[in-house]
C-alpha cells in the first residue's frame, strides 16, 4: 500500500500551561520565539515580549525580512515543523514558538502566543486585565476590520470609485473613534498600556508603511488629520519596547517582495518620520 501525503496542512495550537501536568509549562529558557520583525504578527509578539521583560526568560531568534524557501517559508524553521508534524507539507513560517527541549513547534497562532506570554511567564504590566477584556477585543476588531481591511479595500487595484470611497469612509470612521479615545487618555483604554495598545500601534505602523503605498495623496492627507492618534504613535515609537523592534528597511523589502499592487501618489506622503522617533535597533538583543 503506497503512502499518501496529508491533504491539509497541520495547525500548531499548543498552549503553555500552569504546571508540569500540562506538558508545555513555563520554564526559563525552555522555549524560543522565532520572529520576523517586518511581519505585523511577529512585531506584536516582539513588543509584548519587551513590555513583559522576558529577554532572560524566553530567547528570541530573528529571521530575515523575506523568507528563503520557495514556498514562502524559512528553511531554518523546517526541521522544527517536520518534528512537530510527520510529513509536514506546508510552509515553515513565522511567528513560531518552539520548545528547545523537544525541537518541536508549540504554536504558530499569534493570539495564543501573546496571551501565554502575558499569563504564564509574568513580568511587566498586566496587558490583559480582566476588566479590559471587552475593550481589548473591540480595539482589535476595529484595527482589523476598520483599519487593515478597509485600507486594503481602498487601495485595491481595480476598485471602483464608489468602492474606494466606501472603504476610505470606514477607515476614517475607525480613526475618528480612536482619535476621540486618545484626546482623553495616554493609552487607548486608559492611562496604562494594554494589549490593545500593542495591536493599535502595529496597525498604525502598517497603515503608514504599507497600506499608504496604494492610496492616493488626498486619502493619506485625510488619514493624517488625526493629531492625537499620530502623536500617540510617535510617542510609543520612542519607547524602546516598541520602536526598537521597528525594521523599516525590512518592512519595505517584505512589502515589495509580496505585493503586486500599483503604487499610488500616497506613497510620497509619509505621515510619521518613524526613523526620527525610534530608538537605535541595536537595543534589541535576541537570545
Phi, psi and omega per residue, in radians:
X1 nan 2.218 -3.085
X2 -1.395 2.553 3.106
X3 -1.282 2.568 3.101
X4 -2.058 2.547 3.117
X5 -1.422 2.615 3.119
X6 -1.118 2.545 -3.127
X7 -1.557 -0.266 -3.131
X8 -2.175 2.509 3.105
X9 -1.359 2.202 -3.123
X10 -1.118 2.607 3.032
X11 -1.804 2.640 -3.140
X12 -2.001 1.842 -3.071
X13 -2.256 0.657 3.057
X14 -1.174 2.689 3.139
X15 -2.169 2.683 3.034
X16 -1.532 2.110 -3.096
X17 -1.617 -2.984 -3.071
X18 -1.472 -0.515 -3.044
X19 -2.661 -3.068 -3.034
X20 -1.086 -0.421 -3.128
X21 -1.153 -0.341 -3.087
X22 -1.464 -0.114 -3.100
X23 1.515 -1.202 3.033
X24 -1.693 1.926 3.124
X25 -2.294 2.793 -2.998
X26 -1.254 1.975 3.067
X27 -2.295 2.278 -3.141
X28 -0.967 2.260 3.043
X29 1.152 0.244 3.020
X30 -1.339 -0.609 -3.029
X31 -1.881 2.811 3.137
X32 -2.464 2.383 3.041
X33 -1.654 2.317 3.046
X34 -1.932 1.978 -2.983
X35 -2.266 2.526 2.967
X36 -1.976 1.822 -2.967
X37 -1.034 -0.571 3.093
X38 -1.175 -0.286 3.062
X39 -1.322 2.243 -3.097
X40 -1.072 -0.616 3.102
X41 -1.119 -0.767 3.124
X42 -1.159 -0.650 3.136
X43 -1.111 -0.702 3.083
X44 -1.059 -0.723 -3.140
X45 -1.180 -0.726 -3.127
X46 -1.105 -0.732 3.123
X47 -1.139 -0.779 3.119
X48 -1.067 -0.761 3.102
X49 -0.987 -0.747 3.140
X50 -1.258 -0.738 3.119
X51 -1.036 -0.594 -3.121
X52 -1.483 -0.115 3.112
X53 1.157 0.813 -3.023
X54 -1.750 0.270 -3.079
X55 -0.979 -0.694 -3.080
X56 -1.549 -0.103 -3.065
X57 -1.852 -0.669 -3.023
X58 -2.349 1.690 -3.095
X59 -1.100 2.727 3.135
X60 -2.173 2.326 2.975
X61 -1.925 2.164 -3.123
X62 -1.616 2.412 -3.102
X63 -1.922 2.769 3.135
X64 -1.092 2.778 -3.123
X65 -1.087 -0.676 -3.094
X66 -1.967 2.116 3.131
X67 -1.014 2.648 -3.079
X68 -1.725 -0.073 -3.107
X69 -1.532 2.611 -3.141
X70 -1.148 -0.336 3.140
X71 -1.676 0.171 -3.132
X72 1.506 0.197 3.126
X73 -1.931 -3.064 -3.111
X74 -1.890 2.220 3.132
X75 -1.114 -0.538 -3.125
X76 -1.172 -0.431 -3.113
X77 -1.618 -0.238 -3.028
X78 -1.030 -0.717 3.115
X79 -1.040 -0.613 3.123
X80 -1.163 -0.746 3.134
X81 -1.155 -0.766 -3.092
X82 -1.209 -0.492 3.060
X83 -1.245 -0.490 -3.107
X84 -1.530 -0.358 -3.127
X85 -2.562 2.004 -3.098
X86 -1.035 2.301 3.132
X87 1.008 0.708 3.132
X88 -1.026 2.267 -3.036
X89 -2.001 -0.016 -3.111
X90 -1.592 -3.091 3.089
X91 -1.367 2.515 3.098
X92 -1.583 1.619 -2.963
X93 -1.853 2.897 3.031
X94 -1.947 2.638 0.154
X95 -1.368 2.743 3.068
X96 -2.568 2.284 2.996
X97 -1.761 2.067 -3.062
X98 -2.045 2.671 3.097
X99 -1.723 1.913 -3.121
X100 -1.185 -0.365 3.115
X101 -1.223 -0.666 -3.076
X102 -1.839 -0.253 -3.078
X103 1.226 0.516 -3.090
X104 -2.180 2.757 3.049
X105 -1.295 2.356 3.000
X106 -1.607 -0.902 -3.081
X107 -2.677 2.565 2.982
X108 -2.119 0.166 -3.054
X109 -1.643 1.896 -3.006
X110 -0.961 -0.863 -3.124
X111 -1.013 -0.697 3.114
X112 -1.163 -0.756 3.139
X113 -1.049 -0.802 -3.122
X114 -1.038 -0.796 -3.108
X115 -1.219 -0.625 3.111
X116 -1.208 -0.627 3.054
X117 -1.029 -0.803 -3.058
X118 -1.273 -0.650 -2.987
X119 -1.661 -0.406 -3.036
X120 -1.880 -0.476 -3.075
X121 -1.783 -0.272 3.024
X122 1.185 -3.000 3.137
X123 1.473 2.666 3.050
X124 1.218 -2.952 -3.115
X125 -1.264 2.808 3.059
X126 -1.415 1.765 -3.065
X127 -1.430 -0.231 3.131
X128 -2.234 0.997 3.116
X129 -1.078 2.413 -3.080
X130 -0.955 -0.668 -3.096
X131 -1.222 -0.251 -3.125
X132 -1.793 0.097 -3.036
X133 -1.004 -0.811 -3.118
X134 -1.153 -0.705 3.130
X135 -1.137 -0.718 3.109
X136 -1.083 -0.799 3.138
X137 -1.079 -0.689 -3.127
X138 -1.153 -0.733 3.124
X139 -1.162 -0.711 3.116
X140 -1.081 -0.729 3.092
X141 -1.127 -0.723 3.138
X142 -1.084 -0.719 3.125
X143 -1.116 -0.800 -3.053
X144 -1.301 -0.822 -3.051
X145 -1.531 -0.762 -3.042
X146 -1.430 -0.422 -3.109
X147 -1.977 -1.139 -3.051
X148 -1.052 -0.947 -3.083
X149 -1.183 -0.692 3.133
X150 -1.147 -0.710 3.116
X151 -1.132 -0.674 3.104
X152 -1.122 -0.723 3.121
X153 -1.159 -0.678 -3.113
X154 -1.175 -0.477 -3.121
X155 -1.873 0.200 -3.075
X156 -1.213 2.295 3.089
X157 -1.037 2.345 3.106
X158 1.490 -0.060 3.124
X159 -1.177 2.393 3.113
X160 -1.286 2.907 -3.106
X161 -1.035 -0.722 -3.137
X162 -1.149 -0.722 3.123
X163 -1.112 -0.755 3.115
X164 -1.113 -0.738 -3.122
X165 -1.123 -0.717 3.128
X166 -1.116 -0.775 -3.131
X167 -1.154 -0.751 3.126
X168 -1.115 -0.676 3.097
X169 -1.057 -0.740 3.103
X170 -1.119 -0.706 3.112
X171 -1.092 -0.806 -3.121
X172 -1.155 -0.631 3.087
X173 -1.095 -0.714 3.111
X174 -1.118 -0.752 3.122
X175 -1.159 -0.643 3.091
X176 -1.053 -0.759 -3.129
X177 -1.102 -0.699 3.120
X178 -1.236 -0.635 3.095
X179 -1.024 -0.756 3.129
X180 -1.085 -0.780 3.124
X181 -1.015 -0.728 -3.015
X182 -1.479 -0.054 2.960
X183 -1.323 -0.346 -3.052
X184 -1.846 -0.379 -3.022
X185 -2.431 2.768 3.089
X186 -1.325 -0.449 3.128
X187 -2.180 2.857 -2.925
X188 -1.187 -0.437 3.111
X189 -1.986 0.208 3.135
X190 2.619 -2.521 -3.044
X191 -1.714 -0.067 3.123
X192 -2.224 2.748 -3.102
X193 -1.261 2.502 2.998
X194 -2.351 3.137 3.097
X195 -1.046 -0.452 3.121
X196 -1.097 -0.625 3.121
X197 -1.188 -0.664 3.112
X198 -1.093 -0.819 -3.116
X199 -1.124 -0.773 -3.104
X200 -1.156 -0.768 -3.103
X201 -1.084 -0.780 3.124
X202 -1.112 -0.641 3.106
X203 -1.120 -0.715 3.111
X204 -1.175 -0.649 3.050
X205 -1.035 -0.820 -3.141
X206 -1.110 -0.683 -3.134
X207 -1.068 -0.724 -3.062
X208 -1.503 -0.476 -3.056
X209 -1.815 -0.239 -3.107
X210 -2.189 -1.088 -3.047
X211 -1.117 -0.574 -3.113
X212 -0.993 -0.511 -3.081
X213 -1.096 -0.347 -3.062
X214 -1.973 0.198 3.120
X215 -1.880 2.731 3.085
X216 -1.401 2.874 -3.035
X217 -1.083 -0.666 -3.135
X218 -1.091 -0.703 3.113
X219 -1.113 -0.754 -3.121
X220 -1.140 -0.679 3.087
X221 -1.075 -0.676 3.110
X222 -1.194 -0.658 3.074
X223 -1.103 -0.661 -3.111
X224 -1.241 -0.264 -3.082
X225 -1.431 0.878 3.075
X226 -2.392 1.340 -2.935
X227 -1.062 -0.692 -3.125
X228 -1.199 -0.649 -3.120
X229 -1.135 -0.806 -3.094
X230 -1.360 -0.469 3.001
X231 -1.134 -0.677 3.061
X232 -1.062 -0.791 3.134
X233 -1.064 -0.732 3.123
X234 -1.178 -0.689 -3.123
X235 -1.125 -0.757 3.109
X236 -1.200 -0.581 3.102
X237 -1.063 -0.537 3.140
X238 -1.331 -0.235 3.085
X239 -1.411 2.148 -3.104
X240 -0.975 -0.515 3.122
X241 -1.097 -0.458 3.107
X242 -1.752 -1.160 -2.924
X243 -1.193 -0.459 -3.114
X244 -1.177 -0.240 3.130
X245 -1.690 0.018 -3.040
X246 -1.465 1.932 -3.128
X247 -1.822 1.540 -3.060
X248 -1.144 -0.751 3.098
X249 -1.089 -0.702 3.127
X250 -1.140 -0.699 3.093
X251 -1.052 -0.763 3.136
X252 -1.114 -0.764 3.140
X253 -1.121 -0.752 -3.131
X254 -1.127 -0.750 -3.118
X255 -1.107 -0.834 -3.082
X256 -1.259 -0.401 3.102
X257 -1.288 -0.515 -3.030
X258 -1.884 -0.413 -2.999
X259 -1.576 2.360 3.089
X260 -2.016 0.166 3.140
X261 -1.309 2.857 -3.130
X262 -1.450 2.438 3.078
X263 -1.298 2.415 -3.135
X264 -2.029 3.080 -3.055
X265 -1.117 -0.418 3.133
X266 -1.122 -0.316 3.123
X267 -1.039 -0.461 -3.091
X268 -1.572 -0.004 -3.053
X269 -1.959 1.423 -3.126
X270 -1.259 2.343 -3.126
X271 -1.488 -0.829 -3.115
X272 -2.119 2.339 2.993
X273 -1.459 1.448 -3.022
X274 -1.051 -0.671 -3.106
X275 -1.095 -0.553 -3.121
X276 -1.349 -0.328 -3.039
X277 -1.900 -0.126 -3.082
X278 -1.751 2.582 3.089
X279 -1.200 2.939 3.079
X280 -1.072 2.249 -3.109
X281 -1.201 -0.167 3.073
X282 -1.192 -0.189 3.066
X283 -1.168 -0.367 3.088
X284 -1.380 2.103 -3.112
X285 -2.200 1.455 3.139
X286 -1.112 2.634 -3.138
X287 -1.425 nan nan
